[in-house]
């Protein structure tokens, strides 16, 4: 596995989501492992802006040609933005999971919540 597949500056969840701190909000998406396991993504259901989510709760779905997988909130907080581009081009999740394929942004209830998530070494070690 290369660093390109799992950027070192991100935090990760055991459910294969990544989190990037961006000021007061966290940007969330799924990892390259998750998008490869899913196959071709054909539809993404995201939480609504203003929704309050709790860490570990289901907050959306990713549908592929193979299966439907739940999205889980990595931290508790309020959804502040969603990636509207995924409505028309859900395949961005496959082609650019850490860039244009991001899913939503959340303002965490606890500013340090992301620190408790997995770092790249902990995440990749659980993949093997």
N, C-alpha and C positions, 0 to 999 in steps of 0.2 A: 504494500500500500504506500502510496506517495503522499507527501504533504498537500499536493494539489487536490487529492480526493477529500482530505480532512484538514482544512486550514487550522493552523495552530492557535490563532488569536480568538477562536470562537469557543463557546461552551456547548456541551452536548447533553442529550438525555438518553437514557437507556432505551427509549422508544424511537430513537433515530431522528430526533429533531436537533437543529442547531439554533443557537441564540447568539446574536451579535449586539453588544451594547452600542447605542447610538445616542449619546446625550442622556436624557432622562427616560428614553424608551428602549425597548429591546426588540430587534427585528428577528422574526422566527421563520424557519423553513425546514425542509427535510434534507437529510444527508444524502450524499451520493450513494451510499449503501442502500438506503431506503428506496430511492428512485430506481436503482438497478433491480432491486428485488421486486418492485411493483411492475416494472415494464413500462410500456407506453401509457403515460397519463392522459386521460381523455376528459376528465372533469374534476374540478376542485370546489368543495363547499367550505366556505370560510365563515368565521364568526362575524357579527356585524359590528361596525364602529359604535362604541358606547357600551358594548356587552362587558359584563364583569365575569371573569373566569377564575376558577380556583385551580391551583397547581394539581396536575394529574387528571383533571376532568377532560372529557371529550369536548372539543370545541369546533370540530369540522371533520371533513372526510376528503380523502384522495381516492378517486376512482380510476382504475387502469383497465387495460384490456384483459388483465388476469384476475383482478380482485378489487375489493373496496377496503381501504384501511382508514381507521380513525386517526384524527390529529388530536394530540393531547396538549393541554396548556403546560408549558414548562415551569411557569411561576404563576402566582395569583396576581391579578391586577385588572386594568381596564384596557380593552382593545381601542387603540387610537387610530389605526389605519389598516386597510387591507389592500392587497395587490389586485386591483381591478383588471390588470392585463391578463390575469389567469382565466377570466371569463371567456375571452376570445381565443387565447393561446395557452391552454393548460400544459402544452408540451414544453413550455419554458422550464417547468419543474425538472424535466429530464435533461434539457440542453444546458441549463445554467442554474443548478440548484442553489448555489451560494450567491448568485447575483440577481438577474432578472426573474428568477423563479422563486424569490422570497414569497412568503404567504401573508403574514400580518405582523403588526407591531403592537406591543403591549406596554403600558406604563405600569411597572410593578408596584404592588402595594408596599413591598419592602425593597428599598433601594439596593440592598446587598444580596437579594435572592439569587441572582445569576451566579454569584460566587460559589454557591453550593452545588451547582451542576458539574458534570464531568468535564475535565480538561481533555485535550486531544489524546493524550496517552492513555488515560483511563477509558475513554470511549473506544479507541481502536483495540485495546487489550481485551475488551469484552466481545469483540466481533469474531475472534478466532476460536 
